[in-house]
């Protein structure tokens, strides 16, 4: 597995390269956005992205990477404000780590996002197209349409919709959504789940389609 490390701090870059290689990962590196876009290839399986780059804001770089590739992106930055997390997730990031972080946690999160990108988010079901009013979810084609118009969702956003749409009218606990989407039981993803659900509602324009069941989880509106 090859991790593209985008980091302008040379000492941190060297430390990350050394640790990840010892953990069994191949690495490529870039110290600015231009180098990162040049280094991105079909061999890149995870991008570890710092936001404080000299030539471009990391959020914009995240958007540009997402336009080119579905590769999992983990933002790792000293920016701890929740608005930065929201911006990063909306730009297409799959996860967010605040510096300083434990390198063992970094490896666990890399494992989580790559497991999710390689596996189906839930068990296959006979019904692959689900219609709710003017909303159609094509699970096999990974497409969501509202009024016949396709809605662009990130991979993580569609995975969340897919989990909920497989159980229409049923409350799906947060823990199950996190387990199926992120392939982990970590509660650290709970806030990320909230942000993604908010983004899905905004893009679909149907706030009633995904209902929040306080203290439990979410429910996809029944048909």
C-alpha positions as CSV (number, residue, x, y, z in Angstrom):
1,X,0.0,0.0,0.0
2,X,1.3,3.5,-0.9
3,X,0.5,6.5,1.2
4,X,1.0,10.0,-0.4
5,X,2.2,12.3,2.4
6,X,1.5,16.0,1.7
7,X,3.4,17.9,4.4
8,X,5.6,21.0,4.3
9,X,7.3,20.4,7.6
10,X,10.5,18.5,6.6
11,X,11.1,17.0,10.0
12,X,7.5,15.8,10.4
13,X,7.6,14.5,6.8
14,X,10.8,12.4,7.6
15,X,9.3,11.1,10.8
16,X,6.1,10.0,9.0
17,X,8.0,8.4,6.2
18,X,10.1,6.4,8.6
19,X,7.2,5.3,10.8
20,X,4.9,4.3,7.9
21,X,7.7,2.4,6.2
22,X,8.4,0.5,9.4
23,X,4.7,-0.3,9.6
24,X,4.8,-1.8,6.1
25,X,3.6,1.0,3.9
26,X,5.2,2.4,0.8
27,X,5.3,6.2,0.8
28,X,5.6,9.1,-1.7
29,X,5.8,12.7,-0.5
30,X,5.0,16.2,-1.5
31,X,5.8,19.5,0.2
32,X,3.2,21.6,-1.6
33,X,0.0,21.3,-3.7
34,X,1.7,21.3,-7.1
35,X,4.0,18.4,-6.1
36,X,1.0,16.5,-4.6
37,X,-1.0,16.7,-7.8
38,X,2.0,15.5,-9.8
39,X,2.6,12.7,-7.4
40,X,-1.0,11.4,-7.3
41,X,-1.3,8.3,-9.4
42,X,-3.2,5.0,-9.7
43,X,-0.7,3.5,-7.2
44,X,-1.7,6.0,-4.5
45,X,-4.1,4.2,-2.0
46,X,-4.3,6.9,0.7
47,X,-3.5,10.6,0.9
48,X,-2.4,12.1,4.2
49,X,-3.0,15.8,3.8
50,X,-1.8,18.7,5.8
51,X,-3.8,21.9,5.3
52,X,-1.1,24.5,5.8
53,X,0.7,24.4,2.4
54,X,2.8,27.2,0.9
55,X,1.1,27.4,-2.5
56,X,-2.5,26.5,-1.9
57,X,-5.0,26.0,1.0
58,X,-5.2,22.3,1.8
59,X,-9.0,22.4,1.5
60,X,-8.8,23.5,-2.1
61,X,-6.2,20.8,-2.7
62,X,-8.5,18.2,-1.2
63,X,-11.2,19.3,-3.7
64,X,-8.9,19.0,-6.6
65,X,-7.7,15.5,-5.5
66,X,-11.3,14.4,-5.2
67,X,-12.1,15.7,-8.7
68,X,-9.4,13.4,-10.0
69,X,-9.6,10.3,-7.8
70,X,-11.7,8.4,-5.3
71,X,-8.6,7.7,-3.2
72,X,-9.2,7.9,0.6
73,X,-8.1,11.3,2.0
74,X,-7.1,11.8,5.7
75,X,-6.6,15.4,6.7
76,X,-4.0,15.8,9.4
77,X,-3.6,19.4,10.6
78,X,-3.2,21.6,13.7
79,X,-6.4,23.4,12.8
80,X,-8.8,22.0,15.5
81,X,-11.8,24.2,15.0
82,X,-15.0,22.3,14.1
83,X,-15.6,24.5,11.0
84,X,-12.3,23.3,9.6
85,X,-13.4,19.7,10.0
86,X,-16.7,20.5,8.3
87,X,-14.9,22.2,5.4
88,X,-12.6,19.3,5.0
89,X,-15.3,16.7,5.0
90,X,-17.4,18.7,2.6
91,X,-14.4,19.0,0.3
92,X,-14.2,15.2,0.0
93,X,-12.0,14.1,2.9
94,X,-12.8,10.7,4.5
95,X,-11.3,11.4,7.9
96,X,-9.7,14.2,10.0
97,X,-6.9,14.0,12.5
98,X,-5.8,17.0,14.7
99,X,-2.1,17.4,15.4
100,X,-0.5,16.2,17.5
101,X,-1.8,12.7,17.1
102,X,-0.7,9.3,18.0
103,X,1.0,7.5,15.1
104,X,-0.7,4.2,16.0
105,X,-4.0,6.0,15.7
106,X,-3.0,7.2,12.3
107,X,-2.2,3.6,11.1
108,X,-5.6,2.4,12.5
109,X,-7.4,5.2,10.6
110,X,-5.5,4.4,7.4
111,X,-6.6,0.7,7.8
112,X,-10.2,1.8,8.4
113,X,-10.5,4.0,5.3
114,X,-8.8,1.5,3.1
115,X,-11.0,-1.4,4.3
116,X,-14.0,0.7,3.6
117,X,-12.9,1.7,0.1
118,X,-12.3,-2.0,-0.8
119,X,-15.4,-3.5,0.6
120,X,-19.1,-3.2,0.2
121,X,-20.7,-1.1,3.0
122,X,-23.3,-3.7,3.8
123,X,-24.6,-7.1,2.8
124,X,-26.0,-7.3,-0.7
125,X,-29.8,-7.3,-0.9
126,X,-32.1,-8.3,-3.7
127,X,-33.4,-4.7,-4.0
128,X,-30.7,-2.6,-5.7
129,X,-32.9,0.5,-6.6
130,X,-34.9,2.2,-3.9
131,X,-37.4,4.9,-4.6
132,X,-38.8,7.4,-2.1
133,X,-41.1,10.0,-3.5
134,X,-38.9,11.8,-6.1
135,X,-35.7,10.3,-4.7
136,X,-34.1,7.3,-6.3
137,X,-31.0,5.5,-4.9
138,X,-29.3,3.1,-7.2
139,X,-27.1,1.0,-4.8
140,X,-25.3,-1.0,-7.5
141,X,-24.7,2.0,-9.7
142,X,-23.8,4.2,-6.6
143,X,-26.0,7.0,-7.9
144,X,-28.6,9.2,-6.1
145,X,-31.2,11.2,-8.1
146,X,-33.7,13.8,-7.0
147,X,-36.4,14.5,-9.5
148,X,-34.4,12.7,-12.1
149,X,-31.3,14.9,-11.6
150,X,-28.2,13.2,-10.3
151,X,-26.8,14.5,-6.9
152,X,-23.1,14.5,-6.5
153,X,-22.2,12.9,-3.2
154,X,-18.7,12.0,-1.9
155,X,-18.0,8.3,-1.5
156,X,-18.5,8.5,2.3
157,X,-21.8,10.3,1.9
158,X,-23.1,7.7,-0.6
159,X,-22.0,4.9,1.7
160,X,-24.0,6.4,4.6
161,X,-27.1,6.8,2.3
162,X,-26.6,3.2,1.2
163,X,-26.6,1.8,4.7
164,X,-29.7,3.7,5.7
165,X,-31.6,3.0,2.4
166,X,-31.1,-0.7,2.9
167,X,-33.3,-0.5,6.0
168,X,-36.1,2.0,5.1
169,X,-38.2,3.0,8.1
170,X,-35.9,1.3,10.5
171,X,-33.7,3.2,13.0
172,X,-30.1,2.4,12.4
173,X,-27.9,3.0,15.4
174,X,-24.9,5.3,15.0
175,X,-22.6,2.5,16.0
176,X,-23.8,0.3,13.2
177,X,-23.5,3.1,10.6
178,X,-19.9,3.8,11.7
179,X,-19.1,0.1,11.7
180,X,-20.4,-0.5,8.2
181,X,-19.1,2.8,6.6
182,X,-15.8,3.2,8.4
183,X,-15.2,-0.5,9.3
184,X,-14.5,0.4,12.9
185,X,-16.2,0.7,16.2
186,X,-14.5,4.0,17.2
187,X,-16.8,6.6,18.7
188,X,-14.3,9.2,17.3
189,X,-16.2,9.0,14.0
190,X,-19.5,10.1,15.6
191,X,-18.9,13.8,14.9
192,X,-17.8,13.0,11.4
193,X,-21.1,11.1,10.9
194,X,-23.1,14.1,12.0
195,X,-21.3,16.4,9.6
196,X,-21.7,14.0,6.7
197,X,-25.5,13.6,7.3
198,X,-25.9,17.4,7.4
199,X,-24.1,17.6,4.1
200,X,-26.3,14.9,2.6
201,X,-29.4,16.7,3.6
202,X,-28.2,20.0,2.2
203,X,-27.3,18.4,-1.2
204,X,-30.5,16.4,-1.5
205,X,-32.7,19.3,-0.4
206,X,-35.0,16.9,1.5
207,X,-34.3,17.4,5.2
208,X,-37.1,14.9,6.0
209,X,-35.5,12.0,4.1
210,X,-33.0,11.1,6.8
211,X,-34.5,11.5,10.3
212,X,-32.5,11.9,13.4
213,X,-33.6,9.7,16.3
214,X,-32.0,11.4,19.2
215,X,-29.7,9.3,21.3
216,X,-30.0,6.3,18.9
217,X,-29.1,7.0,15.3
218,X,-30.8,7.8,12.0
219,X,-33.8,6.5,10.0
220,X,-34.3,6.6,6.3
221,X,-37.9,7.7,5.6
222,X,-40.2,4.8,4.9
223,X,-42.0,4.4,1.6
